[in-house]
């Protein structure tokens, strides 16, 4: 098995095409397989009644203005896609409107990511399904009833899909990770299941791997102090590399089963660290061995194995012995 590591730039570019390209260059050296963006077309997905239209930055009067500033032209998106592919990375995008899907089809992307807030948007899902492209479905805001309904739509269109366990909270605390849901999703849908992380650190994804996650999505930012709605829930580039290393090591461990009964590779170590019986005082011939006469010393094999001490209790020694001499069966009367 090979993990799919999806680094989400999302809105971390803050509307700057140059910064977006800088993220691609930086992430190309971290070991991720996919770079993900979000495509927001303000006019197509937002209205004046949206409660999210609040002033939350120095630059934008409303969230609508923010989404407007995040937009790129189709030519700019094409450049970003080409840059990703030149770096050997898949270009993945979450569309938030039908208009965005139409642009992404012109860009000929390989697969779609459906965000948690769009699971009940059956019109959008149908539009995506009509492309016959693969789909990654995030489950952050959905009950099983809602997931079943959306997945049934994908199945009817014979779409190859996977699901991400996700908690829509930024940042996500440990009690919110929902790692128990990963095996539930695997059993219920029998498709690849992953984990979309908003914790801002590597631990949730590493623990998700132990639950069977195969896809890992996480937000990335150059520095957590940067402006943006996802900064506190993102990984820095250094953390991304650390996560990749941790997942690689976990995968090696998973594929390397240990037989506790096969001790061949430990034989030399056992000879060094295991111990033999010796006596802890001078003893005269004919002395009856008690537990108070015994000590254990390295290495194994110089005397009777320490595990066999009960076999020699109440036995008489057949010669005088000096303190710290190893005790062997030939020292004992038969």
Beta strands, then each sheet from edge to edge (+ up, - down):
strand 1: 4-10
strand 2: 34-39
strand 3: 90-95
strand 4: 111-114
strand 5: 134-138
strand 6: 161-166
strand 7: 193-197
strand 8: 215-219
strand 9: 276-279
strand 10: 294-297
sheet 1: 1+ 2+ 3+ 4+ 5+ 6+ 7+ 8+ 1+
sheet 2: 9+ 10-
end
